Amino acid sequence: MSTPAGAPRHPFDLSGRIALVTGSTMGIGEATARVLAQAGAHVIISSRKPEDCERVAGELRADGLSAEGRACHIGRMEDIAAMGEHLQATHGGLDILVNNAVLSPLRSIDDTEPGLFAKTVEVNLRGYWYLSLEATRRMKPRGGGSIVNIASIAALHPDRGLGLYSTLKTALIGMSRSFALEYGEHGIRVNTVMPGLIKTKLANAYDPEQQARTIARTPVGRLGEGEDIGHAVLYLSSPGAAFVTGASLVVDGGLTIASL
């Protein structure tokens, strides 16, 4: 059914918006890209491998959604610059950025050698920072936009073996708040989503017994689905969240409020 002329736009309608989702060839990123496309956005599927980007974009197009594939390794500054140039040349800018690509090394702090530390920082913090900066340059001429950074409840409750991951997810919350403060005057909102344990590759690091214990102490009684995070991102990216910036939204089925 078409919207009558003069009717108010639905607060979660993303029609005409250009959205870039990093790490969107699997897991949370892929589910989020699909949710945004279903809301009307043209979605850019992005990860390191071009063939994976095009595969997922093709699946979305086959379902009648608007999508394209564009490889970008956010650990490489030249890739970030090339993405910015593509966004400007092809789409005249950007409306929504979802920073989701991540490295999740499972190491104790003692075993986190300098090379792994540097590589993880390049992706999980430096990449988010400079791709966000590139996005602000493409959003300002359009009157604003939305950046959503995917962090984790590990920022609040670190897990053994994920010390570096947890540390950088905590830093990401501070980064989001700083960008929100500095770019708010340009109409750019910056928020953070903090997923709990979601059915993704990272969740596979937990054996079935650990997963069962997590589910048992989660008030809603299940692990999260990628779409649970996608819907949170949709809200923060939409006109419905026009007065929300610098916020951190926990999406964990209540795990962080449960007794441990």
Protein Blocks (a to p, Z undefined) as FASTA:
>chain_A
ZZdehiacdfkbcghiacddehilgcjllmmmmmmmmnopacddddfblklmmmmmmmmm
mnopacddddddfkbmklmmmmmmmmmmmnopafbdcdfbdcdddddfklmcfklmmmmm
mmmmmmmmmmmmmmmmmmmmnopacddddddfklmmccehilmmmmmmmmmmmmmmmmmm
mmmmnopacddddddddddfklmmpcfklmmmmmmmgmnopacdfklmmmmmmmmmpmkl
mmgghiacddehhmmmpcZZ
